[in-house]
Amino acid sequence: MKVLITGGAGYIGSHTIIEILESREWEIYSIDNFCNSEEKTFDRINRITNSNIKNFPVDVCDLAQLQDAFTKIGKIDGVIHFAALKAVGESVDEPLLYYHNNIEGLVNILKCCEQFNVPNLIFSSSCSIYGNVDQLPVSESTPMARAESPYASTKVMGEEIIEHFSKVSATKCTCLRYFNPVGAHNSGLIGENPINKPNNLIPVITQFASGIIPEMYVHGTDYDTRDGSCIRDYIHVSDIARAHVMALEYSMKQNKTFIDHINLGTGEGVSVLEAIIAFEKVAGFKLNYKIGPKRAGDVKSIYSDPKKAKDLLGWVPKLGIEEMMASSWKWQQNLNNNG
């Protein structure tokens, strides 16, 4: 079976490749132009799995290049589409970049799925589509509030495009709405390593703890939450990767073209300050962080109702916040020592 992963050198894409190589006998291909990832990620995958991955360094916004890659791969049984820009703050500053990259890239992937008769598509969506909700936890039937950032808007639009596409296409489509992926592979050899300044909390924590970035700010401690900081549903990236594999297998067994929207989360909210405390516990030292103003585009509190993922896919997250922090710190220390 041939599976194509777009954004294969990215954070979740690389962990999904590893999950497949370690648990399934599938033939894996990647598309990644390294705009926010590193080519040596594939060397790291090889060290963990002893497998070489064929990557096409293609921009998904370039339809001709994308069609050429699909042609060279041949019959594809499933596409897992990760390739997108994902930083909330950056999307506020550069909205047109996000609308161009995330929407045009998805449309081109769907065109290729139709042209090359790809039977299954898994789309990387996000909990950010729910906005500032009135009730928690968030289930798939929770009414969506206004998207708080251009990034979130691209995911809302992406899901709508996929639903319309599925009504006229034979491709079976699934949208996975995940909450906050963190952590690293248990080997410590691969994890989140943004090319640019990190925007997500855990890389900020580990880089600050390593002295790579000089200051760390908690963006707002006056939210209407239990300790004043934002609350998120942090979930280990290896659990997220496993869910994508299970979702693809589930899709293959179905006979309808639009499968479902499925939340991926632990069902437990962790505040920014609680996440910092968890890191300090596993690392064995305190962080001298500062309190800063609220950040544009941030939702105050969100966490998942994971029941649907359990019922449909049989998926249950296995790793907790301290394991997320310990694996992230192990990965950062490996980067500090080996680059």
Secondary structure, DSSP 8 states (H G I E B T S, - for coil): -EEEEETTTSHHHHHHHHHHHHH---EEEEE---SSS-TTHHHHHHHHHS---EEE---TT-HHHHHHHHHHH-S-SEEEE--S---HHHHHH-HHHHIIIIIIHHHHHHHHHHHTT--EEEEEEEGGGG-S-SSSSB-TTS-----SSHHHHHHHHHHHHHHHHHTT-S-EEEEEEE-EEE---TTSS-----SSS--SHHHHHHHHHTTSSS--EEE-S-SSSSSSS-EE-EEEHHHHHHHHHHHHHHHHT--SSEEEEEEE--S--EEHHHHHHHHHHHHTS----EEE---TT--SB--B--HHHHHHH-------HHHHHHHHHHHHHHHHHH-
